Amino acid sequence: ITASSADISWAPVTGSTGYEYVLDQSATAPTVAGTPFAGTTYNATGLSPNTLYYFHARTACASSFSSWSTISFTTGPQNDFCSGAVVIPTAGPYTTAAYSNVNANDVSDPAITCQANSHKGIWFSFIPPATGTYTISTCQSVAPLSNITDNTLGVFTSASGCTGPFTEVICDDDACGTLANQAVATTTLTQGVEYFIVVYGYNTNSGNVQLNISGTPLGVRLADVTATNVGTKHRVDWNTSSEDLGDYFEVERSADGNDFSTLGSVQANATGSSYSFWDERPFSGTSYYRLRMIDAAGAAHYS
C-alpha cells in the first residue's frame, strides 16, 4: 500500500468463472453489480493519500454469485516516500503543515545511526538558499502541531536524488524541551545542495509531525580556490564575493584527500577579497588543500 495505490490479492476459488469487485469508501456491501475481473490480484491506482477504502469482491459461478467479501485498507501519507517529499521553500524560519505518519511504512526509509528503532518515516526536502547553520526541529515549542510524543529525525544527502544511496549528515533522538522525546538537529548546510529530511516515529509511536526550519547564513561567500606549485613550495589562492566582520579561514592539508590537518589561519577582511597562503614544506608527491571558513558565531563549512 502506498499513498496512491494498493495491491489486493485473494485465493482462487475452485469452480469459479471469474470475480467481480467494487472499490469504494463504504463498509456496506454493494447492491449493484461489480466490475468483472478474471485474476486474483488487483492493482488499485489513483487513490488519495491517508484515505480509508473498502474493497468488495465476490465469486462468479456458473449461474450465480457468492456473497460479497469485504476488506478495508488505508493509504499512506503523501510523503511516505522520497518521491513525495514535502518541499521546504525557504531558509526560514518556516513551519510546514502537519503531516501524519500513522499509515506510513518503512519500505524506503534510510537507517539512522542515533536510533535503530525508528519506523514509519515521512519525507521532506530542502535546498538551502545560502550556506550556514540551520536548525531543523519537530519540537512542539516551535512546531505546535507536532503531537507525536517520541520521534527521531535524520538529514541526508544523495548524489542521485531519490534513487539513493543516502548519506547521513546528522540525526537526533530526544533533544527537545517541551516534549523531551521529540527531535531537533542543528548543522551546517551548503547552498544549492538538496537535503532530505526524514522524521520517524520511535518504536510504534505515530502522530502528527510538523517541521520548523530556521537558518543563519554564513557570512563568507567563496568564489573560487586554487593551489599552485611554485618551485619547492605550494601556494593556495582564493577569492570571496562577500564576508562579514569576524570571519576567518583555516587552510588545511592532506596527503590522501581524506585526513586533513590545519596548516594555518587567515583573518578575513570583512569584504570580498583575494587571499594567498604559502605551504613552505609541502608533502612529497601530491598535496590536497581545503579551506575551513568560520564566521563570528563559530559556524563553519568547507570548500
Salt bridges, closest charged atoms under 4 A:
GLU20 OE1 - ARG58 NH2 2.91
ASP24 OD1 - HIS56 NE2 2.89
ASP106 OD2 - HIS119 ND1 2.72
ASP237 OD2 - ARG235 NE 2.80
GLU250 OE1 - ARG292 NH1 3.44
GLU252 OE1 - ARG290 NE 2.73
ASP279 OD2 - ARG253 NH1 2.96
GLU280 OE1 - LYS233 NZ 3.09
